[in-house]
Amino acid sequence: MDILSVFGIRGRPKEVHRLSDALRDAGIHPALVPDSVKIAVIKLLRENDGGKIADIDTSCEKAAPMVAYCMLGRDEYADVNDVAAAHEVENRLRLAIDSGESLDAQLAMLTLLARVTHPDVVDTFDLEID
């Protein structure tokens, strides 16, 4: 991602477009996700892949459900996707909370720090910022 793209001079980087598509597929309209969160997700994906994202589509498809679940909450996420998909993300979130260092943990923490985490998710998983 070059600096001119970040400031919108050259338009959005392709990674942000791919993430927006994955978020839409996960059930949340990309306009509801702040640009700062999208850019931070891309940064986390890069860091997780050693500096360069090997497969942007796969990375975004993995990250988007966690971000969407954290922002929508269980009920709305299950309505848009299905109960099995909600259960799968909940399991990932529980594992992330236990490990504390995974990409999923970083994504959940990102939504919490950006203050876009659904209140039910905060309560259910007892999330807080220290």
BELHU-V538701 format. One record per residue. RES is the residue in three letters. PSI is psi in whole degrees, -180 to 180 (NA if undefined). D_FIRST is the distance of its C-alpha to the first C-alpha in whole Angstrom. Layout:
<<RES	PSI	D_FIRST> <RES	PSI	D_FIRST>>
//
This chain:
<<MET	123	0> <ASP	159	4> <ILE	-35	7> <LEU	-34	8> <SER	-37	7> <VAL	-40	7> <PHE	7	11> <GLY	8	11> <ILE	-38	12> <ARG	13	11> <GLY	179	11> <ARG	144	9> <PRO	154	6> <LYS	-31	8> <GLU	-40	8> <VAL	-38	9> <HIS	-43	12> <ARG	-41	13> <LEU	-41	13> <SER	-42	15> <ASP	-43	18> <ALA	-38	18> <LEU	-43	19> <ARG	-44	21> <ASP	-29	23> <ALA	-4	24> <GLY	7	26> <ILE	134	24> <HIS	131	23> <PRO	-26	19> <ALA	-21	20> <LEU	-13	22> <VAL	118	19> <PRO	145	18> <ASP	-36	14> <SER	-36	14> <VAL	-43	15> <LYS	-46	13> <ILE	-39	10> <ALA	-38	12> <VAL	-45	13> <ILE	-42	9> <LYS	-44	9> <LEU	-40	13> <LEU	-41	12> <ARG	-49	10> <GLU	-40	13> <ASN	-28	16> <ASP	15	15> <GLY	23	15> <GLY	-26	11> <LYS	133	10> <ILE	118	11> <ALA	-47	14> <ASP	96	15> <ILE	-40	13> <ASP	-47	16> <THR	-43	18> <SER	-45	16> <CYS	-39	15> <GLU	-28	19> <LYS	-40	20> <ALA	-37	18> <ALA	-44	19> <PRO	-37	23> <MET	-45	23> <VAL	-46	21> <ALA	-45	23> <TYR	-48	26> <CYS	-36	26> <MET	-36	25> <LEU	-31	28> <GLY	165	30> <ARG	-51	33> <ASP	-50	35> <GLU	-38	32> <TYR	-43	30> <ALA	-36	33> <ASP	-43	34> <VAL	-39	31> <ASN	-100	31> <ASP	171	34> <VAL	-38	36> <ALA	-41	35> <ALA	-41	31> <ALA	-43	32> <HIS	-41	34> <GLU	-45	31> <VAL	-37	28> <GLU	-42	31> <ASN	-43	32> <ARG	-41	28> <LEU	-41	28> <ARG	-45	32> <LEU	-39	31> <ALA	-42	27> <ILE	-40	30> <ASP	-41	32> <SER	-42	30> <GLY	-11	27> <GLU	-2	25> <SER	168	23> <LEU	-42	20> <ASP	-40	22> <ALA	-41	24> <GLN	-38	20> <LEU	-43	19> <ALA	-42	23> <MET	-38	23> <LEU	-48	20> <THR	-34	22> <LEU	-46	25> <LEU	-33	23> <ALA	-4	21> <ARG	39	25> <VAL	7	24> <THR	135	26> <HIS	138	29> <PRO	-35	32> <ASP	-36	34> <VAL	-42	31> <VAL	-47	32> <ASP	-47	36> <THR	-41	36> <PHE	6	34> <ASP	50	35> <LEU	142	31> <GLU	158	31> <ILE	125	29> <ASP	NA	31>>
//
